Structure formats: C-alpha cells, structure tokens
C-alpha cells in the first residue's frame, strides 16, 4: 500500500505545483459522498499535508440527500474513528429529484445542481477557502468526450475553478490520478464504500457509454487515456474553429508535452476498430 499511496501523492503534488491548488492557511472542505474517490481524496490530502512545507486545515462534509436507507452512520463512524473534522448536512433533495425528473430519465443533472448549491453554501458557512472534489483523471477525460459528443463544446473539468458567484474555489487534487489506482488504493485501505443507488440503477447513462467506448479504444490503442489527458493540456487554439479566439499561430503554450501525457502521437498508431458490446 505504501508504494501505491506514494505514487498517488506524487500525482497530487504534481497537480498542486502545476495548478496552484493549495497554500498555507487554506481551510479545505472535502466533499465526501462515501464513494471510493472521495474517501481516497480525504485520506490522501491528510497524507499530503504531512509532506508539504506549509499547513492547511481539512474538514470533511457529507450531504445526506435523503436517499432511503442511506447509511449515514457508516460515514460518521469512519470519520470519527479516523479523527477527521467533519460535518454532515441533511437536505432532502431526493424527493425533489424524484418529483421533477420523469421515470426512466437520468437524475444526475438536477441532483448535481442541487448538491452543488448546498455544498457551496456550506463552504461559506464553514469559512472554507477551497472545496476539494474527488474527480480523477478518467472523470476529466470522460467529460472532455461527453462535451464533444453531446454538447458541441471543447471543455472538460478544470483542476481549479472559481464558482460563478465568486464565493468558492473548487479544486480537484486527483486530476492526474487514474481511476484504477484510486480503486486499488480504496480496496487496500478497506474504506466503507457507499454506492449511489439513486442513479446507479439507471441503464445507458451517457457517461457509461463513453466509458465503454474508452475501454474499447484502450484495447486497440494502449495509453489512449494518457494521450487524451495530455491533449486537454496541450491546446493549439489557432488550429481550432472558434472565431472568437485570436492567437499568434506561431506561439506555443508553455507546459505542453510533459510526462503526464504523450509528447507526440506515433504516425504508425493502429487504426481504431470499435467492437459492439
């Protein structure tokens, strides 16, 4: 476990140095869902705090959204056993989502909007300077493709983002960490995983479709996720179609082609062949 944890901490450190996520005196509110990603984030941030030359506070926050049977006591017991500062916020967004979304439709969009607003307000109440979310490398890549396939936009999730109302700063310290490594870490640490039953039972969600597509591509093009992540940080605006962007076509963006992604794509890369699931 020590080797895997150190590898993940190096990725967090690299993201912190590159994007300026954390600083001395920060009070970081870590949003805890009970899933593997948020548990890993919480524990890794505490380990990261021990190795950096500055101090910051950590407070875990879980939003109990009123899902029937949600085991809030499981989260509370773990947080107290591990001696984390925490707050559990109770808001029945479950009833709102079930009332507003037709049967068979994905709940994720409304659910996430409601959750985001409550977490933003909680961060202000706690005096948090940063809100840390557990999105990892694969989430960023999937979002990049989702926006291209279904929204006609070229964007992903920002490692550091200021909220629209300017009250909150969101950070994603796991942005360079692979989901497989986080899953292995969570399994080794035996975190009390709480699944999201509200949307987990719905079939054919678009994110799952994109995940399946990436798995197919990975079988044919090893390292495709690494390449896609590199592409998100190696943008050539002059070679895109947005007429609102005015750039010097000879200019290069700093930081492109580092060791978090491929420095170039081989001309002999195999052709993409997709298989039906």
C-alpha positions as CSV (number, residue, x, y, z in Angstrom):
1,X,0.0,0.0,0.0
2,X,2.8,2.4,0.8
3,X,4.1,2.3,-2.8
4,X,0.7,2.9,-4.3
5,X,0.0,5.7,-1.9
6,X,3.3,7.4,-2.7
7,X,2.6,7.2,-6.4
8,X,-0.8,8.9,-5.8
9,X,0.8,11.5,-3.6
10,X,3.3,12.3,-6.3
11,X,0.5,12.9,-8.8
12,X,-1.3,15.1,-6.3
13,X,1.9,17.1,-5.7
14,X,2.4,17.5,-9.4
15,X,-1.1,18.8,-9.9
16,X,-0.7,21.1,-6.9
17,X,2.5,22.6,-8.3
18,X,1.1,22.9,-11.8
19,X,-2.2,24.5,-10.9
20,X,-1.6,26.1,-7.5
21,X,-4.3,24.2,-5.7
22,X,-3.2,24.5,-2.1
23,X,-1.5,27.1,0.1
24,X,-0.6,27.8,3.7
25,X,-3.6,28.8,5.8
26,X,-6.2,27.2,3.5
27,X,-9.2,25.6,5.0
28,X,-10.2,22.8,2.6
29,X,-13.7,21.4,2.7
30,X,-13.5,17.9,1.2
31,X,-16.9,16.8,-0.2
32,X,-17.5,13.2,0.9
33,X,-20.1,11.0,-0.8
34,X,-19.0,7.7,0.7
35,X,-17.6,6.5,-2.7
36,X,-14.1,5.3,-3.3
37,X,-12.9,8.6,-4.9
38,X,-13.9,10.9,-2.1
39,X,-12.6,8.6,0.6
40,X,-9.3,8.3,-1.2
41,X,-9.1,12.1,-1.6
42,X,-9.7,12.7,2.1
43,X,-7.0,10.3,3.2
44,X,-4.5,11.3,0.6
45,X,-4.9,15.0,1.4
46,X,-4.1,14.3,5.0
47,X,-1.0,12.4,4.0
48,X,-0.1,15.1,1.5
49,X,-0.4,17.7,4.3
50,X,2.3,15.9,6.2
51,X,4.8,16.2,3.4
52,X,4.5,19.8,2.3
53,X,6.3,22.7,3.9
54,X,3.0,24.6,4.8
55,X,-0.1,23.8,6.8
56,X,-3.7,23.7,5.8
57,X,-6.9,22.6,7.5
58,X,-9.2,19.7,6.3
59,X,-12.8,19.4,7.1
60,X,-14.9,16.6,5.6
61,X,-18.5,17.4,4.6
62,X,-21.2,14.8,3.6
63,X,-24.5,15.8,2.2
64,X,-27.2,13.4,3.3
65,X,-29.7,13.9,0.4
66,X,-32.5,11.9,1.9
67,X,-32.0,8.7,-0.1
68,X,-34.0,5.9,1.6
69,X,-31.6,3.7,3.6
70,X,-28.6,6.0,3.1
71,X,-26.1,4.7,5.8
72,X,-25.0,8.0,7.2
73,X,-23.8,6.3,10.4
74,X,-21.3,4.3,8.4
75,X,-19.7,7.6,7.3
76,X,-19.9,9.1,10.7
77,X,-18.2,6.1,12.3
78,X,-15.3,6.1,9.9
79,X,-14.8,9.9,10.2
80,X,-14.7,9.7,14.0
81,X,-12.5,6.7,14.1
82,X,-10.0,8.4,11.8
83,X,-10.3,11.6,13.8
84,X,-11.3,13.8,10.9
85,X,-13.1,17.1,11.5
86,X,-16.4,16.8,9.8
87,X,-20.0,18.0,9.3
88,X,-23.0,16.1,7.9
89,X,-25.6,18.2,6.2
90,X,-29.2,16.9,5.9
91,X,-31.2,18.1,2.9
92,X,-33.9,16.1,1.2
93,X,-33.0,16.6,-2.4
94,X,-34.0,13.0,-3.2
95,X,-37.7,13.9,-3.0
96,X,-37.2,16.9,-5.3
97,X,-35.3,14.9,-7.9
98,X,-37.9,12.1,-7.9
99,X,-40.7,14.7,-8.2
100,X,-39.1,16.7,-11.0
101,X,-37.5,14.0,-13.2
102,X,-39.7,11.7,-15.3
103,X,-39.3,7.9,-14.7
104,X,-36.5,6.5,-16.8
105,X,-34.7,9.7,-17.2
106,X,-31.2,10.4,-15.7
107,X,-31.3,12.1,-12.3
108,X,-27.7,13.2,-12.4
109,X,-28.0,16.7,-13.8
110,X,-30.6,18.0,-11.3
111,X,-29.2,16.0,-8.4
112,X,-25.7,17.5,-9.0
113,X,-27.0,21.1,-9.3
114,X,-28.9,20.8,-6.0
115,X,-25.9,19.2,-4.3
116,X,-23.5,21.8,-5.7
117,X,-25.6,24.7,-4.3
118,X,-25.8,23.2,-0.9
119,X,-22.1,22.4,-0.7
120,X,-21.2,25.9,-1.9
121,X,-23.4,27.4,0.9
122,X,-21.9,25.1,3.5
123,X,-18.4,26.0,2.4
124,X,-19.2,29.7,3.1
125,X,-20.6,28.8,6.5
126,X,-17.5,26.9,7.4
127,X,-15.2,29.6,6.2
128,X,-13.6,27.2,3.7
129,X,-11.2,28.7,1.2
130,X,-11.3,25.7,-1.1
131,X,-13.7,22.9,-1.9
132,X,-12.0,19.7,-2.8
133,X,-13.8,17.3,-5.1
134,X,-12.8,13.7,-5.9
135,X,-12.9,13.8,-9.7
136,X,-9.9,11.9,-11.2
137,X,-8.2,11.6,-14.5
138,X,-10.8,9.4,-16.0
139,X,-13.6,11.7,-15.0
140,X,-11.8,14.6,-16.8
141,X,-11.3,12.5,-19.9
142,X,-14.9,11.3,-20.0
143,X,-16.2,14.8,-19.5
144,X,-14.0,16.0,-22.3
145,X,-15.6,13.5,-24.7
146,X,-19.1,13.9,-23.3
147,X,-19.0,17.7,-24.1
148,X,-17.7,17.0,-27.6
149,X,-20.2,14.2,-28.4
150,X,-23.4,15.6,-26.8
151,X,-22.9,19.4,-26.2
152,X,-20.7,20.5,-29.1
153,X,-18.1,22.0,-26.7
154,X,-14.4,21.5,-26.2
155,X,-14.1,21.5,-22.4
156,X,-13.5,19.2,-19.5
157,X,-13.3,19.7,-15.7
158,X,-10.9,22.5,-14.5
159,X,-8.4,21.4,-11.9
160,X,-9.0,24.8,-10.2
161,X,-12.3,26.7,-10.8
162,X,-13.9,29.8,-9.3
163,X,-17.6,29.5,-8.9
164,X,-19.9,31.7,-11.0
165,X,-20.9,33.7,-7.9
166,X,-17.2,34.1,-7.0
167,X,-17.8,32.8,-3.5
168,X,-16.0,29.5,-3.8
169,X,-12.8,28.0,-5.3
170,X,-13.1,24.4,-6.4
171,X,-10.1,22.2,-6.6
172,X,-9.6,18.6,-8.0
173,X,-6.4,17.3,-6.5
174,X,-6.9,13.8,-8.1
175,X,-7.0,15.3,-11.6
176,X,-3.8,13.4,-12.7
177,X,-4.6,10.2,-10.8
178,X,-6.0,7.2,-12.7
179,X,-9.3,5.7,-11.5
180,X,-7.8,2.2,-11.4
181,X,-5.1,3.3,-9.0
182,X,-7.7,5.0,-6.8
183,X,-9.8,1.9,-6.8
184,X,-6.9,-0.2,-5.8
185,X,-6.0,2.2,-3.0
186,X,-9.5,2.2,-1.7
187,X,-9.6,-1.6,-1.7
188,X,-6.4,-1.8,0.2
189,X,-7.5,0.7,2.8
190,X,-10.9,-1.0,3.0
191,X,-12.9,2.2,3.0
192,X,-16.6,1.8,3.8
193,X,-17.9,2.3,0.3
194,X,-21.5,3.7,-0.1
195,X,-22.8,3.3,-3.6
196,X,-25.1,5.9,-5.2
197,X,-28.3,3.9,-5.6
198,X,-30.3,6.8,-6.9
199,X,-28.7,6.9,-10.3
200,X,-26.6,3.7,-10.3
201,X,-29.6,1.5,-11.3
202,X,-30.3,3.6,-14.4
203,X,-29.2,2.0,-17.7
204,X,-27.4,3.6,-20.6
205,X,-26.3,6.8,-19.0
206,X,-24.2,8.8,-21.4
207,X,-21.1,8.7,-19.1
208,X,-21.2,4.9,-19.1
209,X,-21.5,4.9,-22.9
210,X,-18.3,7.0,-23.1
211,X,-16.6,4.8,-20.5
212,X,-17.4,1.7,-22.6
213,X,-16.1,3.5,-25.7
214,X,-12.8,4.3,-23.9
215,X,-12.4,0.7,-22.8
216,X,-12.8,-0.4,-26.4
217,X,-10.3,2.1,-27.6
218,X,-7.8,1.2,-24.8
219,X,-7.9,-2.4,-26.1
220,X,-6.8,-1.2,-29.5
221,X,-4.7,1.8,-28.6
222,X,-2.9,1.3,-25.3
223,X,-2.4,4.6,-23.5
224,X,-5.3,6.4,-25.2
225,X,-6.5,7.9,-21.8
226,X,-3.0,9.2,-21.2
227,X,-3.0,10.8,-24.7
228,X,-6.4,12.4,-24.2
229,X,-5.4,13.9,-20.9
230,X,-2.3,15.3,-22.5
231,X,-4.4,16.8,-25.3
232,X,-6.5,18.6,-22.7
233,X,-3.4,20.4,-21.5
234,X,-1.7,20.9,-24.9
235,X,-4.2,23.1,-26.8
236,X,-3.5,24.8,-30.1
237,X,-6.2,27.4,-30.4
238,X,-5.1,28.6,-33.8
239,X,-5.9,25.2,-35.2
240,X,-9.5,25.1,-33.9
241,X,-12.6,26.7,-35.3
242,X,-13.6,29.2,-32.6
243,X,-13.5,32.5,-34.4
244,X,-13.6,34.4,-31.1
245,X,-10.1,33.2,-30.3
246,X,-7.3,35.4,-31.7
247,X,-3.9,34.0,-31.2
248,X,-0.4,34.1,-32.7
249,X,-0.3,30.9,-34.8
250,X,3.5,30.6,-34.2
251,X,3.2,30.8,-30.4
252,X,3.5,27.6,-28.3
253,X,1.7,27.2,-25.0
254,X,4.1,26.7,-22.0
255,X,4.0,23.3,-20.3
256,X,2.9,21.2,-23.2
257,X,4.2,17.7,-23.7
258,X,5.3,16.8,-20.1
259,X,5.4,13.4,-18.6
260,X,1.7,13.2,-17.7
261,X,0.9,12.5,-21.3
262,X,2.4,11.6,-24.6
263,X,4.8,14.1,-26.1
264,X,3.7,13.1,-29.6
265,X,1.5,10.6,-31.3
266,X,3.2,8.0,-33.4
267,X,2.3,8.1,-37.0
268,X,2.1,4.3,-37.0
269,X,-0.6,4.1,-34.4
270,X,-3.1,1.4,-35.1
271,X,-6.4,2.2,-36.7
272,X,-9.4,2.4,-34.4
273,X,-11.7,-0.6,-34.6
274,X,-14.7,-0.5,-32.3
275,X,-16.5,-3.7,-31.3
276,X,-20.1,-3.9,-30.5
277,X,-20.7,-4.6,-26.8
